[in-house]
Amino acid sequence: MNDFRRPYPAARLVAPQIRAHFVSHLEASRQRGGEADVALPDVEDIEAIVDAAFWASLRREENYIPKISLAFLAPGFADQTLQFEHPLPLSATALTRVSPAVERAGIHLGVWRIDGELQVWGATRMVPALGFVLEVAAPGLLVVKHHRGDDSGKFLNVAVLEGDQVKIVDEGASSLPDCPELLASLVGFAASNTWVEMPNVLVQLAVSMRAHGRGGLLLTVPSGSSAWRDSIVRPIAYGLDPPFTRLHDLVAEQTKDPDWQWRQSVEHVVDTIAGLTAVDGAAVMTDRHELLAFGAKIMRRRGGQPVDRVALTEPVEGSVAAVVPPTQLGGTRHLSAAQFIQDQRDGLALVASQDGRFTVFAWSPCEDLVHAHRVDTLLL
């Protein structure tokens, strides 16, 4: 089965960079004594997989947008795989037709060279650490990922391709001297944290905030301090007394190897809190995961100076840091978040836009400035 179309130009451009990423991390894993039996696609294979996935993303199957995940691994890699009697060709047509069967999260179509050609041999939920995964997120929007290597089932983004725009994640961004732990965890191949620790709970909140599509603002403040109230209009429409502590309690119960029921409980509470950020105003949570309020209106602290500039960066290779007025970042949420961090420098502000952009605001001691980290590339 052939697709008569022109090649996707970005596939050839990005394939060598993606290959170099996986080779580098595989070598680093070997040096640490980790498992090194994962098979990596070569440059030509990466180019072919990206090309087929891109053109499939622009098609429709009974008016539905194809949403698929492709994993490069051999048939029989794991038990309980679903294996086709006759492998499918790696083509946009074949991928589009099979997409309704595999669109649920966590299901990957297995791709491997069979009889000298890349073919789709079946489906699996198991992907090895550092295994190549490509996800079709939306029409013309592809995300290359690898498994982070722990038991969480979470992936780290390597590259994002949207039409003719290619973004390669800059792993060096996590080594900045005042980089927020949330950003380090998102970039974080080198991070030792598991997803249940503090930074990664915020990652889950960020993903859930972005997913509800209404836009939202979450502030984290030091536990035991009331200084944050100096930057909030009173009375607070939806203050909580006592604070909602279910997420705090769950994280306190974590074990070295948490079971699926615990993980599911965390996910449900995270979605509950993230849902509250859709209410106009800000949700406020302590650094111990205690929810204090939602729908809170931010104001400039008495005696404080209005925020007039912020440092803006994106953890993408080739991105250049800029100092911009906060109004350039977005609307009222972004301006309010920047003002809050200027006045409450030990806090953190997470802002989701309705268009999918996501920004983390933190105070930068190195720059003596509010720093806005654009991280939507890492959350796809």
C-alpha positions in Angstrom: 0.0 0.0 0.0 1.6 3.3 -1.1 0.7 6.9 -0.2 1.2 9.1 -3.2 2.4 12.4 -1.6 5.5 14.5 -1.1 7.8 13.7 1.8 7.3 15.8 5.0 10.4 18.1 4.9 10.8 18.4 8.7 11.2 14.6 9.0 14.6 14.6 7.2 15.6 17.8 9.1 14.9 16.4 12.6 15.8 12.7 12.3 19.6 13.1 12.9 19.0 15.2 16.0 16.6 12.8 17.4 18.8 9.8 16.7 21.7 11.6 18.5 19.5 12.2 21.5 18.7 8.6 22.0 22.3 7.4 21.3 23.6 9.9 23.9 21.1 8.7 26.6 21.6 5.0 25.8 25.4 5.5 26.3 24.8 7.4 29.5 22.6 4.6 30.8 25.3 2.0 30.0 27.9 4.0 31.9 25.6 4.0 34.9 25.2 0.3 34.7 21.6 0.4 33.4 20.0 -1.9 30.9 21.3 -1.4 27.4 19.3 -3.8 25.3 16.9 -1.3 23.9 16.9 -1.1 20.1 17.1 2.3 18.5 15.8 3.3 15.1 18.4 4.6 12.6 18.1 8.0 11.0 16.2 6.6 8.0 13.8 4.7 10.2 13.1 7.9 12.3 12.5 9.9 9.1 10.1 7.3 7.8 8.1 7.0 11.0 7.8 10.8 11.4 6.8 11.1 7.7 4.0 8.5 7.9 2.7 9.8 11.2 2.6 13.4 10.0 0.5 12.6 6.9 -1.8 10.3 8.9 -2.4 13.2 11.3 -3.9 15.2 8.5 -6.4 12.6 7.5 -9.8 11.6 8.9 -11.3 8.2 9.8 -15.1 8.6 9.7 -14.6 12.3 10.5 -12.4 11.5 13.6 -8.9 12.9 13.9 -6.4 10.0 14.1 -4.7 9.9 17.5 -2.0 7.2 17.6 1.3 6.4 19.3 4.1 4.6 17.5 6.8 2.7 19.4 9.9 1.3 17.7 10.3 -2.2 19.1 10.4 -5.8 18.0 7.4 -8.1 18.0 7.3 -10.2 21.2 9.2 -7.6 23.2 6.8 -8.1 26.1 4.1 -10.6 27.1 0.5 -9.9 26.4 1.1 -7.9 23.2 -1.6 -7.9 20.4 0.1 -9.1 17.3 -1.4 -9.0 13.8 -1.4 -12.1 11.7 -0.4 -9.9 8.7 1.7 -6.8 9.6 0.5 -3.5 8.2 2.6 -1.3 6.0 3.9 1.9 7.7 1.8 4.2 5.6 -0.6 7.1 6.4 -3.5 5.1 5.0 -2.9 2.1 7.2 -2.3 4.2 10.3 -5.5 6.1 9.7 -7.6 3.0 9.3 -6.3 1.3 12.5 -6.3 4.5 14.6 -9.8 4.0 16.2 -8.6 0.8 17.8 -5.6 2.3 19.5 -6.5 5.8 20.4 -6.7 5.2 24.1 -3.9 6.5 26.3 -1.1 4.0 26.9 -1.6 1.9 23.8 1.3 2.0 21.2 1.5 0.6 17.7 4.6 -1.5 17.4 6.9 -0.6 14.4 9.8 -2.9 13.3 11.7 -3.9 10.2 10.1 -7.1 8.9 11.5 -8.6 5.7 13.6 -5.4 5.2 10.6 -3.0 5.5 9.2 -1.0 8.4 5.9 -2.5 9.3 3.3 -2.2 12.0 3.2 -5.6 13.7 0.6 -5.0 16.4 -0.1 -3.1 19.7 1.4 -3.0 23.2 1.3 -1.2 26.5 4.9 -2.0 27.3 7.8 0.2 26.1 11.4 -0.1 27.3 13.2 2.6 29.0 14.7 5.0 26.4 12.5 3.4 23.7 11.6 5.6 20.8 7.9 6.7 20.9 6.2 9.1 18.5 2.7 10.4 19.4 0.2 12.1 17.1 -1.2 14.8 19.4 -3.3 16.8 16.8 -3.4 17.4 13.1 0.2 18.3 12.0 1.4 18.1 15.6 3.8 15.3 16.5 5.7 14.6 19.8 8.8 12.4 20.0 9.2 10.9 23.5 11.1 8.3 25.5 10.1 6.4 28.6 11.7 8.0 31.7 12.9 4.6 33.0 10.9 4.3 36.2 7.7 2.6 37.1 5.5 5.6 36.7 4.6 5.0 33.0 5.6 8.6 32.3 7.5 9.9 29.2 9.8 12.7 28.6 9.5 14.8 25.5 12.4 14.9 23.1 11.1 17.0 20.2 7.9 18.6 19.0 7.0 19.0 15.3 4.2 21.3 14.3 4.0 21.8 10.5 7.2 23.4 9.5 8.2 24.3 13.1 10.6 21.9 14.9 11.4 22.3 18.6 14.1 20.1 20.2 14.0 20.1 24.0 17.0 21.7 25.6 18.0 19.4 28.4 20.6 22.0 29.6 17.7 24.2 30.7 17.4 22.2 33.9 21.0 23.1 34.9 20.4 26.8 35.2 21.3 27.9 38.8 17.8 29.1 39.7 15.8 26.7 37.5 12.5 25.8 39.2 12.3 22.1 40.2 9.1 21.8 38.2 11.0 22.7 35.0 13.9 20.4 35.9 11.5 17.5 36.4 9.8 18.1 33.0 13.1 18.3 31.2 14.6 15.9 33.6 16.3 12.9 32.2 19.0 13.5 34.8 16.5 14.2 37.6 16.3 11.5 40.2 12.9 12.3 41.4 10.0 10.0 40.8 6.8 11.5 39.6 5.1 11.3 43.0 7.5 13.8 44.7 6.8 17.5 45.0 8.0 18.7 41.6 6.2 15.9 39.7 2.9 16.4 41.5 3.1 19.9 40.1 3.8 18.4 36.7 0.6 16.3 37.0 -1.3 19.4 38.0 0.1 21.3 35.1 -0.9 18.6 32.6 -4.4 18.5 34.1 -4.8 22.3 34.1 -3.8 22.4 30.5 -6.2 19.5 29.6 -9.4 21.2 30.8 -8.9 23.9 28.2 -10.5 26.8 30.1 -7.3 28.4 31.2 -6.3 28.5 34.9 -3.9 29.9 37.5 -2.4 28.0 40.4 -0.2 29.6 43.1 2.0 27.7 45.4 3.1 29.4 48.7 5.2 28.4 51.7 3.3 26.3 54.2 2.7 28.0 57.6 3.1 31.5 56.1 0.2 34.0 55.6 2.3 36.6 53.7 0.6 35.5 50.4 -2.6 37.1 51.7 -1.1 40.5 51.3 -1.3 40.0 47.5 -4.9 38.7 47.5 -8.1 40.7 47.5 -10.2 40.0 50.6 -12.6 38.5 51.3 -11.6 35.5 49.2 -14.7 34.2 47.4 -13.8 30.5 47.9 -11.5 30.3 50.9 -11.2 26.8 52.5 -11.3 26.3 56.2 -9.9 23.9 57.0 -7.6 23.5 54.0 -8.2 20.6 51.7 -5.4 18.2 52.5 -6.2 15.0 50.6 -3.3 15.4 48.2 -0.9 16.1 51.1 -2.1 13.0 52.8 -1.7 10.8 49.8 1.8 12.0 49.1 2.7 11.4 52.8 1.5 7.8 52.3 3.7 7.1 49.3 5.8 4.1 49.4 8.9 3.1 47.3 6.7 1.1 45.0 3.1 2.5 45.2 0.3 0.4 43.8 -2.2 1.4 41.1 -4.9 2.2 43.6 -2.7 4.9 45.2 -1.7 6.2 41.8 -5.3 6.4 40.8 -6.2 8.2 44.0 -3.5 10.8 43.3 -4.7 11.3 39.8 -8.3 11.8 40.9 -7.3 14.4 43.5 -5.0 16.2 41.0 -7.8 16.4 38.5 -10.1 17.8 41.2 -7.7 20.6 42.2 -6.8 21.3 38.6 -10.5 21.7 37.8 -10.8 24.4 40.4 -8.3 26.5 38.5 -10.9 26.9 35.7 -12.8 29.3 38.1 -12.0 32.9 37.5 -9.1 33.9 39.9 -6.3 31.7 41.3 -6.2 28.5 43.2 -3.8 28.7 46.1 -1.9 25.7 47.4 1.0 25.3 49.9 4.3 23.6 49.1 2.9 20.7 51.2 0.0 20.3 48.8 -2.6 21.8 51.1 -5.3 23.6 49.1 -6.1 27.0 50.7 -8.5 28.7 48.3 -9.6 29.0 44.7 -11.1 31.9 42.8 -8.7 34.2 44.6 -8.2 37.7 43.0 -4.6 38.9 42.9 -3.6 42.5 43.7 -0.4 44.3 44.1 1.0 44.2 47.6 0.7 47.5 49.5 4.0 49.4 48.9 5.0 47.0 46.1 6.1 48.2 42.7 4.1 47.2 39.6 5.9 44.5 37.5 7.0 46.1 34.3 9.4 43.5 32.8 10.0 39.7 33.1 12.6 37.4 31.7 11.1 35.0 29.2 12.7 31.6 28.2 11.6 28.4 26.6 13.6 25.1 27.1 14.1 24.6 23.4 17.4 24.4 21.6 18.1 27.7 19.8 15.7 29.7 21.9 17.1 33.0 23.1 16.2 34.6 26.5 14.4 37.9 26.3 13.3 40.6 28.7 9.8 41.6 27.9 6.8 43.5 29.4 4.5 41.0 31.1 1.6 42.1 28.8 3.5 40.5 26.0 3.0 37.0 27.6 -0.8 37.0 27.6 -3.8 38.5 29.3 -4.9 39.2 32.9 -3.8 35.8 34.3 -0.2 36.3 33.1 0.0 39.8 34.4 -1.5 38.9 37.7 0.9 35.9 38.1 3.9 38.0 37.3 2.8 40.6 39.9 2.2 38.0 42.5 5.7 36.5 42.1 7.3 40.0 42.2 5.6 40.6 45.5 5.9 37.0 46.9 9.3 35.8 45.8 9.2 32.5 47.6 6.1 31.4 45.6 5.4 29.8 42.2 2.7 30.6 39.7 1.4 28.1 37.0 -0.6 29.7 34.2 -2.5 27.7 31.6 -3.9 29.6 28.6 -7.0 28.5 26.7 -4.9 28.1 23.6 -2.7 25.5 25.3 0.2 27.7 26.2 1.6 27.0 29.7 3.9 29.3 31.7 5.6 28.9 35.0 6.5 32.1 36.9 9.2 32.1 39.5 11.6 34.7 41.0 15.1 34.6 39.6 17.7 35.6 42.2 20.4 35.5 39.5 18.5 38.0 37.3 16.8 39.8 40.2 13.7 39.5 38.0 10.5 37.6 37.6 11.3 34.7 35.2 8.6 33.3 32.9 9.3 29.7 31.7 7.2 28.7 28.7 6.8 24.9 29.1 3.9 23.9 26.9 6.4 22.1 24.6 7.1 19.7 27.5 3.5 19.1 28.5 2.2 17.7 25.1 
